[in-house]
Amino acid sequence: MLFAGLMPLHAHAATGYWISNVNANWTNSTSWADGVIPNYAGDIVYITNNITGSGGVNITSAVTNGLLYVGDADGSLSFSISSAGNLTFDNAGDGAALTMTASSTNTTVNVAGVSLIDDLSITNQSTASILTISSPISGNAAISVQGGPGVTLSGSNTFNGGVSLQGGTFKLGHKYALGTGALVINGGILDVTGGLSISNNSPQFWNADFTFAGSGALNLGNGPVTLVDDRAVNVNANTLTVGGTIDDGASSLSLTKDGAGRLLLAGTNTYGGGT
């Protein structure tokens, strides 16, 4: 019930369309079609106009959105979302999303921090470009990664819901890229931006076969690994080190290594089906 004299604030989600061709602040009404500034839980944001100059989106204070789409309409230039503010993903409990559109060139998110209220689905719809989040990511939520030639997390992250790789290429760019949760591999390609050792010893669930591209050496740490079926790992190049115990729950599952790279199993493993 609404009492006399009181009006609801932001009763439904707004949709904002970025129209600026140059560096501009998110909180400026002139940056958005019809002056609609998206800055609430559940708001939908399209930063997908055809820019003709630098595509800088400056976040200088706290900004909230539910679904964010980003990418130059004709793919000739790239967007960068940056500055000293904080970007929060809150889709009012429905699951938030960050999507780099199919026409995009490389896109970077480099704000002071990214906060997760809801689980965040990160999708790269392009065929040749990388979506990089170099901001530290925090929150009691999970991230899923899918699509395209690359999603890179290169911040010192503390979010605790884990990361699931659903498809496409997922690049680790920091020893704390996975936050404090589990790494769940449901397919796709795992890669690294340089030689790296994961520090949080995250539990891993290898639910599908996957490829390690091997742009550098990667040590996944000493977190336990669970197999749910016979598993094949294709190591294209370099070395993928697994220090945790690989277990199959007494199911006698096997592990097959393919590719020209090296798979180093450094733990005391208990899966029963052989290698």
Accessible surface in RSA format (square Angstrom, percent):
REM  Atomic radii and reference values for relative SASA: ProtOr
REM  Chains: A
REM  Algorithm: Lee & Richards
REM  Probe-radius: 1.40
REM  Slices: 20
REM RES _ NUM      All-atoms   Total-Side   Main-Chain    Non-polar    All polar
REM                ABS   REL    ABS   REL    ABS   REL    ABS   REL    ABS   REL
RES MET A   1   207.89 107.7 128.13  84.8  79.76 189.9 116.97  99.4  90.92 120.5
RES LEU A   2   114.90  64.0  89.79  64.2  25.12  63.1  90.68  63.7  24.22  65.2
RES PHE A   3   137.46  68.8 131.62  81.5   5.84  15.2 134.70  81.7   2.75   7.9
RES ALA A   4   110.26 101.4  69.55 107.3  40.71  92.6  81.76 115.1  28.50  75.5
RES GLY A   5    82.18 101.3   0.00   N/A  82.18 101.3  41.70 114.4  40.47  90.6
RES LEU A   6   111.64  62.2 106.19  76.0   5.46  13.7 107.10  75.2   4.55  12.2
RES MET A   7   156.19  80.9 136.56  90.4  19.63  46.7 108.96  92.6  47.23  62.6
RES PRO A   8    64.60  47.1  42.59  38.8  22.02  80.0  50.81  41.9  13.80  85.8
RES LEU A   9   162.50  90.5 138.91  99.4  23.59  59.3 139.96  98.3  22.54  60.7
RES HIS A  10    64.09  35.0  29.12  20.2  34.98  89.5  26.24  27.0  37.86  44.1
RES ALA A  11    80.54  74.1  37.26  57.5  43.28  98.5  45.08  63.5  35.46  93.9
RES HIS A  12   145.62  79.6 134.55  93.5  11.06  28.3 104.33 107.5  41.28  48.0
RES ALA A  13    50.42  46.4  26.76  41.3  23.66  53.8  27.31  38.5  23.10  61.2
RES ALA A  14    21.55  19.8  16.39  25.3   5.16  11.7  21.48  30.2   0.07   0.2
RES THR A  15    49.66  35.3  34.77  35.2  14.89  35.5  16.46  22.1  33.20  50.2
RES GLY A  16     0.25   0.3   0.00   N/A   0.25   0.3   0.25   0.7   0.00   0.0
RES TYR A  17   112.79  52.7 112.31  63.9   0.48   1.3  77.88  58.5  34.91  43.0
RES TRP A  18     5.73   2.3   1.70   0.8   4.02   9.4   0.00   0.0   5.73   9.3
RES ILE A  19    88.02  50.1  70.95  52.9  17.07  41.1  71.60  51.6  16.42  44.6
RES SER A  20    16.44  13.9   8.18  10.9   8.26  19.0  11.64  24.8   4.80   6.7
RES ASN A  21    62.63  43.2  57.95  56.0   4.68  11.3  13.11  31.5  49.53  47.9
RES VAL A  22    94.72  62.3  93.67  84.8   1.05   2.5  93.67  81.4   1.05   2.8
RES ASN A  23    87.42  60.3  69.49  67.2  17.94  43.2  18.22  43.9  69.20  66.9
RES ALA A  24    18.04  16.6  11.26  17.4   6.78  15.4  18.04  25.4   0.00   0.0
RES ASN A  25    47.49  32.8  46.61  45.0   0.89   2.1   0.53   1.3  46.97  45.4
RES TRP A  26     0.68   0.3   0.37   0.2   0.31   0.7   0.37   0.2   0.31   0.5
RES THR A  27    54.58  38.8  39.35  39.9  15.22  36.3  25.57  34.3  29.01  43.9
RES ASN A  28    63.48  43.8  59.79  57.8   3.69   8.9   9.12  21.9  54.36  52.5
RES SER A  29    56.07  47.4  50.29  67.1   5.78  13.3  20.71  44.1  35.36  49.5
RES THR A  30   115.75  82.3  95.34  96.6  20.41  48.6  84.02 112.9  31.73  48.0
RES SER A  31     2.20   1.9   1.19   1.6   1.01   2.3   1.01   2.2   1.19   1.7
RES TRP A  32     2.69   1.1   0.00   0.0   2.69   6.3   0.00   0.0   2.69   4.4
RES ALA A  33    30.05  27.6  25.14  38.8   4.91  11.2  27.41  38.6   2.64   7.0
RES ASP A  34   144.20 101.0  97.77  97.3  46.43 109.8  34.64  81.5 109.56 109.3
RES GLY A  35    35.01  43.2   0.00   N/A  35.01  43.2  14.74  40.4  20.28  45.4
RES VAL A  36    57.82  38.0  53.17  48.1   4.65  11.2  57.82  50.2   0.00   0.0
RES ILE A  37    56.11  31.9  40.12  29.9  15.99  38.5  40.12  28.9  15.99  43.4
RES PRO A  38     0.00   0.0   0.00   0.0   0.00   0.0   0.00   0.0   0.00   0.0
RES ASN A  39    48.92  33.7  39.49  38.2   9.43  22.7   4.92  11.9  44.00  42.5
RES TYR A  40   110.28  51.5 108.36  61.7   1.92   5.0  63.82  48.0  46.46  57.3
RES ALA A  41    42.73  39.3  27.09  41.8  15.64  35.6  27.09  38.2  15.64  41.4
RES GLY A  42    10.33  12.7   0.00   N/A  10.33  12.7   6.78  18.6   3.55   8.0
RES ASP A  43     0.04   0.0   0.04   0.0   0.00   0.0   0.00   0.0   0.04   0.0
RES ILE A  44    46.48  26.4  46.48  34.6   0.00   0.0  46.48  33.5   0.00   0.0
RES VAL A  45     0.00   0.0   0.00   0.0   0.00   0.0   0.00   0.0   0.00   0.0
RES TYR A  46    68.13  31.8  66.64  37.9   1.49   3.9  31.69  23.8  36.44  44.9
RES ILE A  47     0.00   0.0   0.00   0.0   0.00   0.0   0.00   0.0   0.00   0.0
RES THR A  48    38.73  27.5  30.54  31.0   8.19  19.5  13.09  17.6  25.63  38.7
RES ASN A  49    32.18  22.2  21.46  20.7  10.72  25.8  29.11  70.1   3.08   3.0
RES ASN A  50    76.85  53.0  62.40  60.3  14.45  34.8  19.90  47.9  56.95  55.0
RES ILE A  51     2.16   1.2   0.10   0.1   2.06   5.0   0.10   0.1   2.06   5.6
RES THR A  52   108.83  77.4  77.06  78.1  31.77  75.7  63.89  85.8  44.94  67.9
RES GLY A  53    25.42  31.3   0.00   N/A  25.42  31.3  25.05  68.8   0.37   0.8
RES SER A  54    70.97  60.0  50.69  67.6  20.28  46.7  44.28  94.3  26.69  37.4
RES GLY A  55     6.52   8.0   0.00   N/A   6.52   8.0   2.83   7.8   3.69   8.3
RES GLY A  56     7.53   9.3   0.00   N/A   7.53   9.3   6.96  19.1   0.58   1.3
RES VAL A  57     0.07   0.0   0.07   0.1   0.00   0.0   0.07   0.1   0.00   0.0
RES ASN A  58    38.36  26.5  38.10  36.8   0.26   0.6   3.34   8.0  35.02  33.9
RES ILE A  59     0.28   0.2   0.00   0.0   0.28   0.7   0.28   0.2   0.00   0.0
RES THR A  60    73.33  52.2  48.96  49.6  24.37  58.1  36.39  48.9  36.94  55.8
RES SER A  61    54.70  46.2  47.06  62.8   7.64  17.6  46.09  98.1   8.61  12.1
RES ALA A  62    75.08  69.0  58.96  91.0  16.12  36.7  59.48  83.8  15.60  41.3
RES VAL A  63     0.45   0.3   0.15   0.1   0.29   0.7   0.38   0.3   0.06   0.2
RES THR A  64    31.87  22.7  31.87  32.3   0.00   0.0   8.95  12.0  22.92  34.7
RES ASN A  65     0.00   0.0   0.00   0.0   0.00   0.0   0.00   0.0   0.00   0.0
RES GLY A  66     0.00   0.0   0.00   N/A   0.00   0.0   0.00   0.0   0.00   0.0
RES LEU A  67    39.39  21.9  39.39  28.2   0.00   0.0  39.39  27.7   0.00   0.0
RES LEU A  68     0.65   0.4   0.01   0.0   0.64   1.6   0.01   0.0   0.64   1.7
RES TYR A  69    57.50  26.8  57.50  32.7   0.00   0.0  25.49  19.2  32.01  39.5
RES VAL A  70     0.00   0.0   0.00   0.0   0.00   0.0   0.00   0.0   0.00   0.0
RES GLY A  71     0.97   1.2   0.00   N/A   0.97   1.2   0.65   1.8   0.32   0.7
RES ASP A  72     0.76   0.5   0.00   0.0   0.76   1.8   0.00   0.0   0.76   0.8
RES ALA A  73    52.79  48.5  30.17  46.6  22.62  51.5  35.17  49.5  17.61  46.7
RES ASP A  74    87.51  61.3  54.33  54.1  33.19  78.5  37.10  87.3  50.41  50.3
RES GLY A  75    17.25  21.3   0.00   N/A  17.25  21.3   6.13  16.8  11.12  24.9
RES SER A  76    73.54  62.1  42.19  56.3  31.35  72.2  45.61  97.1  27.93  39.1
RES LEU A  77    65.85  36.7  62.21  44.5   3.64   9.2  65.76  46.2   0.09   0.2
RES SER A  78    52.82  44.6  40.60  54.2  12.22  28.1   5.53  11.8  47.28  66.2
RES PHE A  79     2.77   1.4   0.07   0.0   2.70   7.0   0.30   0.2   2.47   7.1
RES SER A  80    43.75  37.0  43.62  58.2   0.13   0.3  31.15  66.3  12.60  17.7
RES ILE A  81     0.00   0.0   0.00   0.0   0.00   0.0   0.00   0.0   0.00   0.0
RES SER A  82    30.27  25.6  30.27  40.4   0.00   0.0  12.73  27.1  17.55  24.6
RES SER A  83    46.75  39.5  21.88  29.2  24.87  57.3  21.30  45.4  25.45  35.6
RES ALA A  84    82.97  76.3  60.16  92.8  22.81  51.9  65.30  92.0  17.67  46.8
RES GLY A  85     4.11   5.1   0.00   N/A   4.11   5.1   4.11  11.3   0.00   0.0
RES ASN A  86    44.41  30.6  42.73  41.3   1.68   4.1  21.51  51.8  22.90  22.1
RES LEU A  87     0.19   0.1   0.19   0.1   0.00   0.0   0.19   0.1   0.00   0.0
RES THR A  88    21.75  15.5  21.75  22.1   0.00   0.0   8.99  12.1  12.77  19.3
RES PHE A  89     1.74   0.9   1.74   1.1   0.00   0.0   1.74   1.1   0.00   0.0
RES ASP A  90    26.83  18.8  26.83  26.7   0.00   0.0   0.06   0.1  26.77  26.7
RES ASN A  91    18.51  12.8  17.24  16.7   1.27   3.1   0.00   0.0  18.51  17.9
RES ALA A  92    74.92  68.9  42.07  64.9  32.84  74.7  54.06  76.1  20.85  55.2
RES GLY A  93    62.83  77.5   0.00   N/A  62.83  77.5  27.19  74.6  35.65  79.8
RES ASP A  94   122.58  85.9  87.53  87.1  35.05  82.9  22.74  53.5  99.83  99.6
RES GLY A  95    29.80  36.8   0.00   N/A  29.80  36.8  20.83  57.2   8.97  20.1
RES ALA A  96     3.01   2.8   0.00   0.0   3.01   6.9   0.00   0.0   3.01   8.0
RES ALA A  97    20.24  18.6  20.24  31.2   0.00   0.0  20.24  28.5   0.00   0.0
RES LEU A  98     0.93   0.5   0.93   0.7   0.00   0.0   0.93   0.7   0.00   0.0
RES THR A  99    10.22   7.3  10.22  10.4   0.00   0.0   1.49   2.0   8.73  13.2
RES MET A 100     0.00   0.0   0.00   0.0   0.00   0.0   0.00   0.0   0.00   0.0
RES THR A 101    26.20  18.6  26.20  26.6   0.00   0.0  25.42  34.1   0.78   1.2
RES ALA A 102    67.92  62.5  52.58  81.1  15.34  34.9  52.69  74.2  15.23  40.3
RES SER A 103    48.35  40.9  30.90  41.2  17.45  40.2  36.89  78.6  11.45  16.0
RES SER A 104     7.95   6.7   0.10   0.1   7.84  18.1   0.10   0.2   7.84  11.0
RES THR A 105    41.30  29.4  40.40  41.0   0.90   2.1  40.22  54.0   1.08   1.6
RES ASN A 106    83.51  57.6  80.06  77.4   3.45   8.3  21.24  51.1  62.26  60.2
RES THR A 107     1.46   1.0   0.54   0.6   0.92   2.2   0.26   0.3   1.20   1.8
RES THR A 108    48.40  34.4  48.26  48.9   0.13   0.3  22.37  30.1  26.02  39.3
RES VAL A 109     1.18   0.8   1.18   1.1   0.00   0.0   1.18   1.0   0.00   0.0
RES ASN A 110    76.97  53.1  71.86  69.4   5.11  12.3   1.85   4.4  75.13  72.6
RES VAL A 111     5.83   3.8   0.00   0.0   5.83  14.1   1.44   1.3   4.39  11.9
RES ALA A 112    59.75  54.9  32.77  50.6  26.98  61.4  45.25  63.7  14.50  38.4
RES GLY A 113     9.06  11.2   0.00   N/A   9.06  11.2   9.00  24.7   0.06   0.1
RES VAL A 114     1.91   1.3   1.22   1.1   0.70   1.7   1.22   1.1   0.70   1.9
RES SER A 115    27.30  23.1  27.30  36.4   0.00   0.0  12.98  27.6  14.32  20.1
RES LEU A 116     3.74   2.1   0.00   0.0   3.74   9.4   0.00   0.0   3.74  10.1
RES ILE A 117   103.28  58.8  83.14  61.9  20.14  48.5  85.57  61.6  17.70  48.0
RES ASP A 118    17.96  12.6  14.93  14.9   3.03   7.2   4.36  10.3  13.60  13.6
RES ASP A 119    83.00  58.1  77.50  77.1   5.50  13.0  24.09  56.7  58.91  58.7
RES LEU A 120     1.85   1.0   0.07   0.0   1.78   4.5   1.09   0.8   0.76   2.0
RES SER A 121    38.90  32.9  37.55  50.1   1.35   3.1  24.21  51.6  14.69  20.6
RES ILE A 122     0.00   0.0   0.00   0.0   0.00   0.0   0.00   0.0   0.00   0.0
RES THR A 123    30.61  21.8  30.61  31.0   0.00   0.0  20.04  26.9  10.57  16.0
RES ASN A 124     1.07   0.7   0.00   0.0   1.07   2.6   0.00   0.0   1.07   1.0
RES GLN A 125    94.89  53.1  74.17  54.2  20.72  49.3  22.81  48.5  72.08  54.7
RES SER A 126     5.71   4.8   1.39   1.9   4.32  10.0   1.43   3.0   4.28   6.0
RES THR A 127   129.74  92.3 102.67 104.1  27.08  64.5  79.19 106.4  50.55  76.4
RES ALA A 128    88.13  81.0  56.36  87.0  31.77  72.3  60.87  85.7  27.26  72.2
RES SER A 129    10.09   8.5  10.08  13.4   0.01   0.0   0.01   0.0  10.08  14.1
RES ILE A 130    42.16  24.0  41.59  31.0   0.57   1.4  41.59  29.9   0.57   1.5
RES LEU A 131     0.00   0.0   0.00   0.0   0.00   0.0   0.00   0.0   0.00   0.0
RES THR A 132    31.24  22.2  31.24  31.7   0.00   0.0  17.75  23.8  13.49  20.4
RES ILE A 133     1.82   1.0   1.59   1.2   0.23   0.6   1.59   1.1   0.23   0.6
RES SER A 134    35.84  30.3  24.35  32.5  11.48  26.5  22.44  47.8  13.39  18.8
RES SER A 135     0.56   0.5   0.00   0.0   0.56   1.3   0.47   1.0   0.09   0.1
RES PRO A 136    60.37  44.0  58.51  53.3   1.86   6.8  58.69  48.5   1.69  10.5
RES ILE A 137     0.91   0.5   0.31   0.2   0.60   1.4   0.63   0.5   0.28   0.8
RES SER A 138    46.92  39.7  46.92  62.6   0.00   0.0  28.84  61.4  18.08  25.3
RES GLY A 139    24.87  30.7   0.00   N/A  24.87  30.7  18.28  50.2   6.58  14.7
RES ASN A 140   128.85  88.9 103.18  99.7  25.67  61.8  29.47  70.9  99.38  96.1
RES ALA A 141     5.54   5.1   1.09   1.7   4.45  10.1   5.50   7.7   0.04   0.1
RES ALA A 142    28.53  26.2  28.02  43.2   0.52   1.2  28.21  39.7   0.32   0.9
RES ILE A 143     2.05   1.2   0.00   0.0   2.05   4.9   1.21   0.9   0.84   2.3
RES SER A 144    27.08  22.9  25.68  34.3   1.40   3.2  16.98  36.2  10.10  14.2
RES VAL A 145     0.00   0.0   0.00   0.0   0.00   0.0   0.00   0.0   0.00   0.0
RES GLN A 146    38.51  21.5  38.51  28.1   0.00   0.0  29.39  62.6   9.12   6.9
RES GLY A 147    25.21  31.1   0.00   N/A  25.21  31.1  23.28  63.9   1.92   4.3
RES GLY A 148    27.59  34.0   0.00   N/A  27.59  34.0  10.89  29.9  16.70  37.4
RES PRO A 149    41.94  30.6  25.87  23.6  16.07  58.4  34.71  28.7   7.23  45.0
RES GLY A 150     0.00   0.0   0.00   N/A   0.00   0.0   0.00   0.0   0.00   0.0
RES VAL A 151     0.00   0.0   0.00   0.0   0.00   0.0   0.00   0.0   0.00   0.0
RES THR A 152     6.52   4.6   6.52   6.6   0.00   0.0   4.38   5.9   2.14   3.2
RES LEU A 153     0.00   0.0   0.00   0.0   0.00   0.0   0.00   0.0   0.00   0.0
RES SER A 154    32.93  27.8  20.36  27.2  12.58  29.0  16.68  35.5  16.26  22.8
RES GLY A 155     3.81   4.7   0.00   N/A   3.81   4.7   3.67  10.1   0.14   0.3
RES SER A 156    54.27  45.9  45.64  60.9   8.63  19.9  25.86  55.1  28.41  39.8
RES ASN A 157     2.79   1.9   0.28   0.3   2.51   6.0   0.00   0.0   2.79   2.7
RES THR A 158    86.54  61.5  75.32  76.4  11.22  26.7  63.80  85.7  22.73  34.4
RES PHE A 159     0.00   0.0   0.00   0.0   0.00   0.0   0.00   0.0   0.00   0.0
RES ASN A 160    76.06  52.5  59.29  57.3  16.77  40.4  17.35  41.8  58.71  56.7
RES GLY A 161    39.22  48.4   0.00   N/A  39.22  48.4  16.42  45.1  22.80  51.1
RES GLY A 162     3.25   4.0   0.00   N/A   3.25   4.0   3.22   8.8   0.02   0.1
RES VAL A 163     1.78   1.2   0.00   0.0   1.78   4.3   0.91   0.8   0.87   2.4
RES SER A 164    24.37  20.6  23.36  31.2   1.01   2.3  14.73  31.4   9.64  13.5
RES LEU A 165     0.00   0.0   0.00   0.0   0.00   0.0   0.00   0.0   0.00   0.0
RES GLN A 166    82.99  46.4  60.58  44.3  22.41  53.4  15.30  32.6  67.69  51.3
RES GLY A 167    16.92  20.9   0.00   N/A  16.92  20.9  16.88  46.3   0.04   0.1
RES GLY A 168    24.10  29.7   0.00   N/A  24.10  29.7  12.09  33.2  12.01  26.9
RES THR A 169    13.47   9.6  13.39  13.6   0.08   0.2   4.67   6.3   8.79  13.3
RES PHE A 170     0.00   0.0   0.00   0.0   0.00   0.0   0.00   0.0   0.00   0.0
RES LYS A 171    49.05  23.9  49.05  30.1   0.00   0.0   7.97   7.2  41.09  43.8
RES LEU A 172     0.00   0.0   0.00   0.0   0.00   0.0   0.00   0.0   0.00   0.0
RES GLY A 173    21.54  26.6   0.00   N/A  21.54  26.6   0.89   2.4  20.66  46.3
RES HIS A 174    50.94  27.8  48.22  33.5   2.73   7.0  28.24  29.1  22.70  26.4
RES LYS A 175    94.23  46.0  92.81  56.9   1.42   3.4  39.66  35.7  54.57  58.1
RES TYR A 176    71.68  33.5  70.83  40.3   0.84   2.2  36.01  27.1  35.66  44.0
RES ALA A 177     0.00   0.0   0.00   0.0   0.00   0.0   0.00   0.0   0.00   0.0
RES LEU A 178     3.02   1.7   2.89   2.1   0.13   0.3   2.89   2.0   0.13   0.3
RES GLY A 179     0.33   0.4   0.00   N/A   0.33   0.4   0.00   0.0   0.33   0.7
RES THR A 180    78.42  55.8  53.50  54.2  24.92  59.4  48.84  65.6  29.58  44.7
RES GLY A 181     8.45  10.4   0.00   N/A   8.45  10.4   8.45  23.2   0.00   0.0
RES ALA A 182    23.94  22.0  19.19  29.6   4.76  10.8  19.19  27.0   4.76  12.6
RES LEU A 183     0.01   0.0   0.01   0.0   0.00   0.0   0.01   0.0   0.00   0.0
RES VAL A 184    37.28  24.5  37.28  33.8   0.00   0.0  37.28  32.4   0.00   0.0
RES ILE A 185     0.00   0.0   0.00   0.0   0.00   0.0   0.00   0.0   0.00   0.0
RES ASN A 186    55.70  38.4  36.87  35.6  18.82  45.3  14.46  34.8  41.24  39.9
RES GLY A 187    11.95  14.7   0.00   N/A  11.95  14.7  11.95  32.8   0.00   0.0
RES GLY A 188    25.47  31.4   0.00   N/A  25.47  31.4   9.79  26.9  15.68  35.1
RES ILE A 189    64.28  36.6  64.28  47.9   0.00   0.0  64.28  46.3   0.00   0.0
RES LEU A 190     0.00   0.0   0.00   0.0   0.00   0.0   0.00   0.0   0.00   0.0
RES ASP A 191     3.97   2.8   3.97   4.0   0.00   0.0   0.00   0.0   3.97   4.0
RES VAL A 192     0.61   0.4   0.27   0.2   0.33   0.8   0.27   0.2   0.33   0.9
RES THR A 193    83.12  59.1  45.78  46.4  37.34  89.0  37.43  50.3  45.69  69.1
RES GLY A 194    30.68  37.8   0.00   N/A  30.68  37.8  29.46  80.9   1.21   2.7
RES GLY A 195    65.42  80.7   0.00   N/A  65.42  80.7  25.13  69.0  40.28  90.2
RES LEU A 196    36.82  20.5  25.04  17.9  11.79  29.6  30.12  21.2   6.70  18.0
RES SER A 197    65.18  55.1  58.10  77.5   7.07  16.3  32.26  68.7  32.91  46.1
RES ILE A 198     7.48   4.3   0.82   0.6   6.66  16.0   0.82   0.6   6.66  18.1
RES SER A 199    47.20  39.9  21.16  28.2  26.04  60.0  15.88  33.8  31.32  43.9
RES ASN A 200    51.61  35.6  28.68  27.7  22.93  55.2   8.39  20.2  43.22  41.8
RES ASN A 201    67.97  46.9  59.42  57.4   8.55  20.6  13.36  32.2  54.60  52.8
RES SER A 202     2.77   2.3   1.17   1.6   1.60   3.7   2.56   5.4   0.21   0.3
RES PRO A 203    52.31  38.1  52.31  47.7   0.00   0.0  52.31  43.2   0.00   0.0
RES GLN A 204     2.11   1.2   1.85   1.3   0.27   0.6   1.04   2.2   1.07   0.8
RES PHE A 205    75.72  37.9  75.72  46.9   0.00   0.0  75.72  45.9   0.00   0.0
RES TRP A 206     0.00   0.0   0.00   0.0   0.00   0.0   0.00   0.0   0.00   0.0
RES ASN A 207    56.94  39.3  39.07  37.8  17.87  43.0  11.97  28.8  44.97  43.5
RES ALA A 208    23.97  22.0  22.98  35.5   0.99   2.3  23.97  33.7   0.00   0.0
RES ASP A 209    74.11  51.9  63.06  62.8  11.05  26.1  23.61  55.6  50.49  50.4
RES PHE A 210     8.86   4.4   0.00   0.0   8.86  23.1   6.77   4.1   2.10   6.0
RES THR A 211    25.94  18.4  25.92  26.3   0.02   0.0   4.46   6.0  21.48  32.5
RES PHE A 212     0.00   0.0   0.00   0.0   0.00   0.0   0.00   0.0   0.00   0.0
RES ALA A 213    29.71  27.3  20.18  31.1   9.53  21.7  20.18  28.4   9.53  25.2
RES GLY A 214     6.82   8.4   0.00   N/A   6.82   8.4   0.00   0.0   6.82  15.3
RES SER A 215    77.40  65.4  36.98  49.4  40.42  93.1  28.99  61.7  48.41  67.8
RES GLY A 216     7.36   9.1   0.00   N/A   7.36   9.1   7.36  20.2   0.00   0.0
RES ALA A 217    42.87  39.4  40.32  62.2   2.54   5.8  40.32  56.8   2.54   6.7
RES LEU A 218     1.85   1.0   0.00   0.0   1.85   4.6   1.21   0.8   0.64   1.7
RES ASN A 219    50.93  35.1  49.92  48.2   1.00   2.4   8.03  19.3  42.90  41.5
RES LEU A 220     2.26   1.3   0.51   0.4   1.75   4.4   0.51   0.4   1.75   4.7
RES GLY A 221     7.40   9.1   0.00   N/A   7.40   9.1   7.40  20.3   0.00   0.0
RES ASN A 222   101.43  69.9  85.85  83.0  15.58  37.5  18.92  45.5  82.51  79.8
RES GLY A 223     0.00   0.0   0.00   N/A   0.00   0.0   0.00   0.0   0.00   0.0
RES PRO A 224    76.63  55.8  74.84  68.2   1.79   6.5  75.53  62.4   1.10   6.9
RES VAL A 225     0.64   0.4   0.00   0.0   0.64   1.6   0.00   0.0   0.64   1.7
RES THR A 226    47.06  33.5  47.06  47.7   0.00   0.0  26.67  35.8  20.40  30.8
RES LEU A 227     4.08   2.3   0.00   0.0   4.08  10.3   0.00   0.0   4.08  11.0
RES VAL A 228    87.20  57.4  56.38  51.0  30.83  74.3  61.94  53.8  25.26  68.5
RES ASP A 229    77.37  54.2  76.81  76.4   0.56   1.3  10.79  25.4  66.58  66.4
RES ASP A 230    77.77  54.5  68.64  68.3   9.13  21.6  21.77  51.2  55.99  55.8
RES ARG A 231    21.55   9.0  18.04   9.2   3.51   8.4   1.56   2.1  20.00  12.1
RES ALA A 232    26.79  24.6  25.02  38.6   1.76   4.0  25.02  35.2   1.76   4.7
RES VAL A 233     0.00   0.0   0.00   0.0   0.00   0.0   0.00   0.0   0.00   0.0
RES ASN A 234    47.85  33.0  47.09  45.5   0.76   1.8  12.74  30.7  35.10  33.9
RES VAL A 235     0.00   0.0   0.00   0.0   0.00   0.0   0.00   0.0   0.00   0.0
RES ASN A 236    72.11  49.7  59.36  57.4  12.75  30.7  15.46  37.2  56.65  54.8
RES ALA A 237    43.18  39.7  39.82  61.5   3.36   7.6  43.18  60.8   0.00   0.0
RES ASN A 238    71.59  49.4  47.26  45.7  24.33  58.6  13.65  32.9  57.94  56.0
RES THR A 239    29.26  20.8  28.98  29.4   0.28   0.7  11.67  15.7  17.60  26.6
RES LEU A 240     0.00   0.0   0.00   0.0   0.00   0.0   0.00   0.0   0.00   0.0
RES THR A 241    17.46  12.4  17.46  17.7   0.00   0.0   6.29   8.5  11.16  16.9
RES VAL A 242     0.55   0.4   0.00   0.0   0.55   1.3   0.00   0.0   0.55   1.5
RES GLY A 243    14.02  17.3   0.00   N/A  14.02  17.3   3.75  10.3  10.26  23.0
RES GLY A 244     2.23   2.7   0.00   N/A   2.23   2.7   2.01   5.5   0.21   0.5
RES THR A 245    52.56  37.4  47.83  48.5   4.72  11.3  24.13  32.4  28.43  43.0
RES ILE A 246     0.40   0.2   0.40   0.3   0.00   0.0   0.40   0.3   0.00   0.0
RES ASP A 247    53.98  37.8  53.98  53.7   0.00   0.0  17.10  40.2  36.88  36.8
RES ASP A 248     6.04   4.2   0.85   0.9   5.19  12.3   0.92   2.2   5.12   5.1
RES GLY A 249    56.47  69.6   0.00   N/A  56.47  69.6  35.56  97.6  20.91  46.8
RES ALA A 250   104.87  96.4  60.33  93.1  44.54 101.3  74.69 105.2  30.19  80.0
RES SER A 251    64.39  54.4  39.33  52.5  25.05  57.7  21.25  45.3  43.13  60.4
RES SER A 252    80.16  67.7  63.07  84.2  17.09  39.4  28.09  59.8  52.07  73.0
RES LEU A 253    23.66  13.2  23.66  16.9   0.00   0.0  23.66  16.6   0.00   0.0
RES SER A 254    32.80  27.7  32.80  43.8   0.00   0.0  20.00  42.6  12.79  17.9
RES LEU A 255     1.00   0.6   0.03   0.0   0.97   2.4   0.03   0.0   0.97   2.6
RES THR A 256    67.35  47.9  64.89  65.8   2.46   5.9  40.79  54.8  26.56  40.2
RES LYS A 257    74.11  36.2  51.78  31.8  22.33  53.2  32.01  28.8  42.10  44.8
RES ASP A 258    67.93  47.6  62.97  62.7   4.97  11.7  21.98  51.7  45.95  45.8
RES GLY A 259    40.29  49.7   0.00   N/A  40.29  49.7  19.01  52.2  21.28  47.7
RES ALA A 260   102.86  94.6  58.08  89.6  44.78 101.9  69.58  98.0  33.28  88.2
RES GLY A 261     8.89  11.0   0.00   N/A   8.89  11.0   5.18  14.2   3.70   8.3
RES ARG A 262   139.25  58.5 135.51  69.1   3.74   8.9  48.57  66.4  90.68  55.0
RES LEU A 263    26.98  15.0   3.86   2.8  23.12  58.1   3.86   2.7  23.12  62.2
RES LEU A 264    64.97  36.2  64.15  45.9   0.83   2.1  64.97  45.6   0.00   0.0
RES LEU A 265    49.04  27.3  24.32  17.4  24.72  62.1  24.34  17.1  24.70  66.5
RES ALA A 266    66.77  61.4  28.99  44.7  37.79  86.0  37.08  52.2  29.70  78.7
RES GLY A 267    22.33  27.5   0.00   N/A  22.33  27.5   7.36  20.2  14.97  33.5
RES THR A 268   114.05  81.1 103.95 105.4  10.09  24.1  72.24  97.0  41.80  63.2
RES ASN A 269    49.39  34.1  19.82  19.2  29.57  71.2   9.32  22.4  40.07  38.7
RES THR A 270    79.70  56.7  55.31  56.1  24.39  58.1  61.41  82.5  18.29  27.7
RES TYR A 271    27.45  12.8   9.83   5.6  17.62  45.9   6.26   4.7  21.19  26.1
RES GLY A 272    55.57  68.5   0.00   N/A  55.57  68.5  26.32  72.2  29.25  65.5
RES GLY A 273    34.30  42.3   0.00   N/A  34.30  42.3  11.16  30.6  23.14  51.8
RES GLY A 274    39.59  48.8   0.00   N/A  39.59  48.8  37.73 103.6   1.86   4.2
RES THR A 275   118.26  84.1  50.50  51.2  67.76 161.5  61.10  82.1  57.16  86.4
END  Absolute sums over single chains surface
CHAIN  1 A    11084.4       8096.7       2987.7       6128.9       4955.5
END  Absolute sums over all chains
TOTAL         11084.4       8096.7       2987.7       6128.9       4955.5
